[in-house]
Amino acid sequence: MAETHAFLSLPLRSLETAGSDTVKSLVGDNGNVVPYDIPDFKIGTLDALVQQADQLAKLEAACEAVVAKVNDSLRAILNDDKERMAKEKKVNGRPTGEFIQNFSWDKVRYRPERPIGELIDILHKELAVVDNDVKGKFGQYQAVKNSLAAIEKKRTGNLTTKSLAPLVDPSVLVQDSEYLETQMVVVPTLAQKDFLRSYETISPMVVPRSSVKVTQDDEFTLYAVTVFKKHAAEFIQKCREQKWTPRQYKYVEGGREEEQQEADRLSREEQKSWAEALRFAHMGWSESLKIWIHVLTLRVFVETVLRYGLPLEYLSVAIQTTSKHVKKIKNALDSSFSYLGGRYSKAAKDDILATEMAAVGMEAEYTAYVYYELELP
């Protein structure tokens, strides 16, 4: 079950008992309720708040997307090892859920006395930096990993794809001839007899009895055949028609050693880029979660001002629960506080009301009180 956190604010006038006891009694054993302290931010005009509410909704969606991408990067880097992922998915050295439950606004990094619009801009820019850093390092790791995989495929695949440099003895090749050249042909092992019987006649100017068996694997056999250069293209085409696989190969002095050195280099580079990608994904998780919670906190505050008005007298709490129990909690809250929505209360959601809400751009899942959920991937 996914770990879920709910954040809500309620006007104090709606609470029968002091503090968060009312919410705790409604949540019961379905979750853990803790205080959720929100600073007194600098409130601007009503028009500005409405605009900021829209900006924060979009920014929170962006935060959720970045956190999901960081999670996907961690999954790929750690081969979906959930135990190792849990160790990396920490915020300021603490498990993510613990950080959220003990969240306090970073007043040094995001000074509350700044206008809300400025705070939104800062958080937006920081999120973009985190996204680009994680994406960049993960992209580098994937590129090196793919290059290494391509090298490994050449070394470990079958004879139709693997590198011929370690397999072909230069003594079987015709080199430095003005008229002749050696063609390498991969033949299904079960078709060797047909190949040996017909290769000399499938095209003109194939040197008779020139085939040399170079090597063999479980499926295929590699042959070297000498042909005249001016008919080499025709020979290659005829081989393809016979379902034999021509392989272009030119002997290079030291080529075998160069391939091994390149594989070793890529292996070292892959290990280095893996470590860097993991480090940035770890930091990316921590930073993107912190940004997300700060954005959500601003969103709760702005919505609280718009819903409940001034002077601000409200209770804000955070609830730690699971995806299985969050619906029960929501239903209990709706039953007790739907009246806060007036004509938009849950009981009044009929077809006419749904049409009215759509006309004014209100969300279909309208909540009578300020309420947001955060589900961790």
C-alpha positions in Angstrom: 0.0 0.0 0.0 1.3 3.4 -1.0 2.2 5.8 1.9 -0.2 8.7 1.7 -0.2 12.1 3.5 -3.2 14.4 3.8 -2.9 18.1 4.6 -5.9 20.1 5.7 -6.9 23.3 7.4 -10.2 24.0 9.1 -11.6 27.3 10.5 -11.4 27.3 14.3 -15.1 28.2 14.5 -15.9 24.7 13.0 -14.1 22.8 15.8 -16.1 21.8 18.9 -12.9 21.0 21.0 -9.6 22.7 21.2 -6.6 21.8 19.1 -6.6 18.8 16.7 -8.7 16.5 19.0 -11.7 16.7 16.7 -9.7 15.6 13.7 -7.9 12.8 15.7 -11.3 11.4 16.8 -12.5 11.4 13.1 -9.3 9.8 11.8 -9.2 7.2 14.6 -7.0 4.2 13.9 -6.9 4.9 10.1 -3.9 7.4 10.4 -1.6 9.5 12.5 -2.5 13.1 13.0 0.2 15.6 13.8 0.4 19.5 13.9 1.2 21.1 10.6 2.7 24.5 11.3 2.3 27.1 8.5 4.0 30.5 8.7 2.1 33.8 8.5 3.0 34.6 4.9 2.7 38.1 3.4 -0.8 38.3 1.9 -1.3 40.4 -1.2 -4.5 41.4 -3.0 -7.4 39.0 -3.6 -6.6 39.0 -7.4 -3.0 38.1 -6.6 -4.1 35.2 -4.3 -6.4 33.8 -7.0 -3.6 33.9 -9.5 -1.2 32.4 -7.0 -3.6 29.6 -6.2 -3.6 28.6 -9.9 0.2 28.9 -10.1 0.6 26.7 -7.1 -1.7 24.0 -8.4 0.4 23.8 -11.6 3.7 23.9 -9.7 2.5 21.1 -7.3 1.6 19.0 -10.3 5.1 19.6 -11.7 6.6 18.6 -8.3 4.7 15.4 -8.3 6.0 14.7 -11.9 9.6 15.4 -11.0 9.4 13.1 -7.8 7.9 10.4 -10.0 10.8 10.7 -12.5 13.4 10.7 -9.8 11.7 7.5 -8.4 11.9 5.9 -11.9 15.6 6.8 -12.2 16.3 5.2 -8.8 14.4 2.1 -9.8 16.4 1.8 -13.0 19.8 2.5 -11.3 19.1 0.0 -8.5 17.3 -2.6 -10.7 14.1 -2.1 -8.8 15.7 -3.3 -5.5 13.1 -2.0 -3.1 15.2 -2.4 0.0 18.1 -0.3 -1.5 15.6 2.2 -2.9 14.2 2.8 0.6 17.7 3.5 1.8 18.2 6.1 -0.9 14.7 7.7 -0.6 15.5 9.9 2.4 15.1 13.6 3.0 17.8 15.3 5.1 18.9 11.8 6.1 15.5 10.8 7.4 12.9 8.5 5.9 10.5 10.5 3.7 7.4 9.9 5.8 9.3 10.9 9.0 10.4 14.2 7.3 6.9 15.0 6.2 5.4 14.3 9.6 8.0 16.5 11.3 8.0 19.2 8.6 8.8 22.8 9.4 9.1 25.6 7.0 12.7 26.4 6.0 12.7 30.1 7.0 16.4 30.6 6.0 16.0 29.3 2.5 12.5 30.6 1.9 11.9 33.7 4.1 8.2 33.9 4.9 8.3 37.7 4.8 8.9 37.6 1.1 5.9 38.0 -1.2 4.2 34.7 -2.0 4.8 35.4 -5.7 8.6 35.5 -5.1 8.5 32.3 -3.1 6.7 30.6 -6.0 9.3 31.8 -8.5 12.2 30.5 -6.3 10.6 27.1 -5.8 9.8 26.8 -9.5 13.5 27.6 -10.4 14.8 25.2 -7.8 12.6 22.4 -9.1 13.8 22.9 -12.6 17.4 22.7 -11.5 16.7 19.4 -9.6 14.9 18.0 -12.6 17.7 18.9 -15.1 20.5 17.6 -12.8 18.9 14.2 -12.2 17.8 13.9 -15.8 21.3 14.9 -17.1 23.3 12.4 -14.9 20.8 9.6 -15.5 21.1 10.3 -19.3 24.8 10.1 -19.1 24.7 6.8 -17.2 22.2 5.3 -19.7 24.4 6.4 -22.7 27.5 4.7 -21.2 25.4 1.7 -20.1 24.1 1.3 -23.7 27.6 1.6 -25.2 28.9 -1.0 -22.8 25.9 -3.3 -23.6 26.7 -2.9 -27.4 30.3 -3.9 -26.8 29.2 -6.8 -24.7 26.8 -7.9 -27.3 29.6 -8.0 -29.8 31.7 -10.1 -27.5 29.0 -12.5 -26.3 26.4 -12.7 -29.1 26.3 -15.4 -31.7 28.5 -15.3 -34.9 26.0 -13.1 -36.8 26.5 -10.2 -34.4 29.6 -10.6 -32.3 33.0 -9.0 -33.1 35.2 -11.1 -35.4 38.4 -9.5 -34.2 39.1 -12.1 -31.5 38.1 -15.0 -33.7 39.8 -14.5 -37.1 43.4 -15.6 -37.5 45.0 -13.2 -40.1 46.5 -16.2 -41.8 43.2 -17.1 -43.3 42.8 -13.7 -45.0 44.0 -12.7 -48.4 45.6 -9.3 -47.9 47.3 -6.7 -50.1 46.1 -8.4 -53.3 45.1 -6.3 -56.3 42.4 -8.7 -57.5 41.4 -11.0 -54.6 39.8 -10.5 -51.2 38.4 -12.6 -48.4 34.7 -12.6 -47.6 33.5 -13.8 -44.2 30.2 -15.7 -44.2 28.2 -17.0 -41.3 26.2 -20.2 -42.1 23.7 -22.0 -40.0 25.5 -25.1 -38.8 22.8 -27.4 -40.1 23.3 -25.9 -43.6 27.0 -26.4 -43.8 26.7 -29.2 -46.4 24.6 -27.0 -48.7 27.1 -24.2 -48.3 30.1 -26.3 -49.1 28.4 -27.9 -52.1 27.3 -24.6 -53.7 29.4 -21.6 -52.5 31.7 -21.9 -55.5 28.9 -21.5 -58.1 26.5 -18.9 -56.6 28.4 -16.1 -58.3 31.2 -15.8 -60.9 34.9 -15.8 -59.9 34.8 -17.5 -56.6 38.1 -19.2 -56.0 37.5 -23.0 -55.9 38.1 -24.8 -52.7 39.0 -21.6 -51.0 36.5 -21.9 -48.0 38.2 -22.1 -44.6 36.2 -23.0 -41.5 37.2 -20.3 -39.0 35.1 -21.1 -35.9 31.7 -22.4 -34.8 29.2 -21.8 -32.0 26.0 -23.5 -31.0 24.0 -22.2 -34.0 26.4 -21.0 -36.7 29.7 -21.7 -38.4 32.0 -18.9 -39.8 33.7 -19.5 -43.1 36.3 -17.4 -45.0 35.9 -17.5 -48.8 38.2 -16.0 -51.4 36.6 -14.1 -54.3 37.7 -11.7 -57.0 37.0 -8.2 -55.9 35.0 -7.1 -59.0 32.4 -9.8 -58.2 32.5 -9.5 -54.4 29.2 -7.4 -54.3 27.4 -10.1 -56.3 28.7 -12.9 -54.1 27.5 -11.0 -51.0 24.0 -10.6 -52.4 23.8 -14.2 -53.4 24.8 -15.3 -49.9 22.0 -13.2 -48.5 19.6 -14.9 -50.9 20.7 -18.3 -49.5 20.0 -17.1 -45.9 23.8 -17.0 -45.2 25.0 -13.9 -43.3 27.9 -12.0 -44.9 30.1 -10.2 -42.3 32.2 -7.2 -43.2 35.7 -7.6 -41.7 39.0 -6.1 -42.2 42.0 -7.1 -40.2 43.6 -4.3 -38.1 46.8 -4.9 -36.3 46.1 -4.7 -32.5 42.3 -4.6 -33.1 41.6 -7.4 -30.6 43.6 -5.5 -27.9 41.9 -2.2 -28.7 38.4 -3.8 -28.4 39.4 -5.2 -25.0 40.7 -1.9 -23.8 37.6 -0.1 -25.0 35.4 -2.6 -23.1 37.5 -2.1 -20.0 37.3 1.7 -20.3 33.5 1.6 -20.7 33.2 -0.7 -17.8 35.1 1.7 -15.6 33.1 4.7 -16.9 29.8 2.8 -16.4 30.7 2.2 -12.7 31.6 5.9 -12.3 28.5 7.2 -14.0 26.3 4.8 -12.1 27.7 6.2 -8.8 27.1 9.8 -10.0 23.6 9.0 -11.2 22.8 7.4 -7.9 24.2 10.3 -5.9 22.2 12.8 -8.0 19.0 10.7 -7.8 19.4 10.5 -4.0 19.9 14.3 -3.7 17.1 14.8 -6.3 14.7 12.8 -4.2 15.5 14.8 -1.1 15.4 18.2 -2.8 12.3 17.6 -4.9 10.4 16.3 -1.8 11.4 19.3 0.2 10.3 21.6 -2.7 7.0 19.7 -3.0 6.1 20.0 0.7 7.0 23.8 0.7 4.8 24.3 -2.4 2.0 22.3 -0.9 2.3 24.4 2.3 1.9 27.6 0.3 -1.0 26.1 -1.5 -2.8 25.2 1.8 -2.1 28.7 3.1 -3.4 30.5 0.0 -6.5 28.3 -0.2 -7.1 28.9 3.5 -7.1 32.6 3.0 -9.4 32.4 0.0 -11.8 30.0 1.7 -12.0 31.2 5.3 -11.1 34.9 4.9 -9.4 37.3 7.3 -8.5 37.4 10.2 -6.8 34.0 9.9 -8.1 31.7 12.6 -7.6 28.2 11.5 -6.2 24.8 12.4 -3.8 22.9 10.1 -2.8 19.3 10.5 -1.0 16.6 8.6 -2.3 13.0 8.5 0.0 10.0 7.7 -2.0 7.1 6.4 -2.1 4.6 3.5 -3.9 4.6 0.2 -6.2 1.9 1.7 -7.3 4.0 4.6 -7.3 7.5 3.1 -10.8 7.2 1.7 -12.2 6.3 5.1 -10.6 9.4 6.5 -11.9 11.6 3.7 -15.4 10.2 4.2 -15.3 10.9 7.9 -14.1 14.5 7.3 -16.7 15.1 4.7 -19.5 13.9 7.0 -18.4 16.4 9.7 -17.3 19.4 7.7 -19.3 19.4 4.4 -21.5 22.2 5.7 -18.5 24.5 5.3 -19.1 24.4 1.6 -22.6 25.9 1.9 -24.4 25.3 -1.4 -21.4 23.3 -2.6 -21.5 20.8 0.2 -21.2 17.1 -0.5 -24.9 16.6 0.1 -25.7 19.2 -2.5 -23.7 17.7 -5.3 -26.5 16.9 -7.7 -26.5 17.2 -11.5 -27.4 20.9 -11.5 -24.6 21.7 -9.0 -22.1 19.8 -11.1 -23.0 21.9 -14.1 -22.7 25.1 -12.1 -19.2 24.1 -10.7 -18.0 23.3 -14.2 -19.2 26.6 -15.5 -17.1 28.5 -12.9 -14.0 26.3 -13.4 -14.3 24.5 -10.1 -12.8 21.0 -9.7 -15.3 18.1 -9.8 -13.8 16.7 -6.6 -14.6 19.9 -4.7 -13.9 19.7 -1.0 -15.8 21.9 1.5 -12.6 22.5 3.5 -9.0 22.9 2.5 -7.6 19.4 1.8 -4.8 18.0 -0.3 -3.2 14.6 -0.6 0.3 13.5 -1.3 1.0 9.9 -2.3 4.6 8.8 -2.3 5.7 6.7 -5.3 
